[in-house]
Amino acid sequence: MRRHFNSQKRPEQLDAEFQRGVESGKAQATPYDLKCEIEKAEKLRKRVEEFEVASGVKIDHWIDPKDIGAAVKAVLECGEERIAEKLQYARREVGDLLKEIDATISNIAVASVPDNKS
């Protein structure tokens, strides 16, 4: 019985072995987790770079990323045809404004010509 009792591990030995197992698990998991995070960051960096090259816009530069996102969302939601329609409408409006400006300038020019009837 003494031999059997002496061969059994004590609670403090079990705790030490448990801690060693925990530390071993952390040591193995950390490089794997770090590797996964580095891979994610690299994929994200590549996607940002591709977006910047395609759009000509540097995300970390002078434009707020929220503004870039809003502009991209607007383009994706509207589509090219809708944007073209809006631009044509704006062009007609500007054309109408230019006609009104020209008419106003003509009226001012006519009004400022002295009357030679006197």
C-alpha positions in Angstrom: 0.0 0.0 0.0 2.9 2.3 0.8 4.3 1.7 -2.7 1.0 2.5 -4.3 0.5 5.6 -2.2 3.9 6.9 -3.0 3.4 6.3 -6.7 0.3 8.5 -6.8 0.7 12.1 -7.8 0.1 14.8 -5.3 -2.4 17.7 -5.9 0.5 20.1 -6.1 2.2 17.9 -8.8 -1.1 17.8 -10.7 -1.4 21.6 -10.5 2.2 22.0 -11.8 1.5 19.6 -14.7 -1.7 21.3 -15.5 0.0 24.7 -15.6 2.8 23.3 -17.8 0.1 22.1 -20.2 -1.6 25.5 -20.2 1.6 27.2 -21.0 2.5 24.7 -23.7 -0.9 25.3 -25.3 -0.5 29.0 -25.2 3.0 28.7 -26.8 1.6 26.6 -29.6 -1.6 28.7 -30.2 0.1 32.2 -30.1 2.2 31.7 -33.3 -0.8 30.2 -35.1 -3.1 33.1 -34.0 -0.4 35.6 -34.9 0.1 34.0 -38.3 -3.7 34.2 -39.0 -3.8 37.8 -38.0 -0.8 38.7 -40.2 -2.4 36.9 -43.1 -5.7 38.8 -42.6 -3.9 42.1 -42.4 -1.9 41.3 -45.6 -5.1 40.5 -47.5 -6.7 43.7 -46.3 -3.7 45.7 -47.2 -3.8 44.2 -50.7 -7.5 45.0 -51.1 -7.0 48.6 -50.0 -4.1 48.9 -52.4 -6.2 47.5 -55.3 -9.0 49.9 -54.4 -6.6 52.9 -54.3 -5.1 52.0 -57.7 -8.5 51.5 -59.3 -10.0 54.6 -57.9 -7.0 56.9 -57.8 -8.0 57.8 -54.2 -5.6 57.3 -51.3 -7.7 56.2 -48.3 -5.1 57.4 -45.8 -4.6 60.7 -47.5 -6.7 63.9 -47.7 -10.2 62.5 -47.9 -12.1 61.1 -44.9 -12.7 57.3 -45.4 -16.4 57.8 -44.5 -16.7 60.2 -47.4 -15.1 57.8 -49.8 -17.4 55.0 -48.6 -20.5 57.3 -49.0 -19.4 58.2 -52.6 -18.8 54.5 -53.5 -22.2 53.5 -52.0 -24.0 56.3 -53.9 -22.4 55.2 -57.2 -23.2 51.5 -56.5 -26.8 52.3 -55.6 -27.4 54.7 -58.5 -25.5 53.0 -61.2 -23.9 54.7 -64.1 -27.1 55.4 -66.0 -28.7 57.2 -63.1 -25.6 59.3 -62.6 -25.6 60.2 -66.3 -29.3 61.2 -66.0 -28.5 63.4 -63.0 -25.6 65.0 -64.8 -27.7 65.7 -67.9 -30.4 67.3 -65.7 -27.8 69.5 -64.0 -26.5 70.5 -67.5 -30.0 71.5 -68.6 -30.4 73.5 -65.4 -27.1 75.3 -65.8 -28.0 76.0 -69.5 -31.3 77.6 -68.4 -29.5 79.6 -65.8 -27.0 80.9 -68.4 -29.9 81.9 -70.6 -31.4 83.9 -67.7 -28.1 85.5 -67.0 -27.7 86.5 -70.6 -31.2 87.9 -70.7 -30.6 89.9 -67.5 -27.3 91.3 -68.9 -29.1 92.3 -72.1 -31.9 94.0 -70.1 -29.3 95.9 -68.0 -27.5 97.0 -71.2 -30.7 98.2 -72.8 -31.8 100.1 -69.7 -28.4 101.8 -69.4 -28.4 103.2 -73.0 -29.4 106.9 -72.9 -32.6 107.9 -74.6 -31.8 110.3 -77.5 -35.4 111.7 -77.9 -34.7 114.8 -75.8 
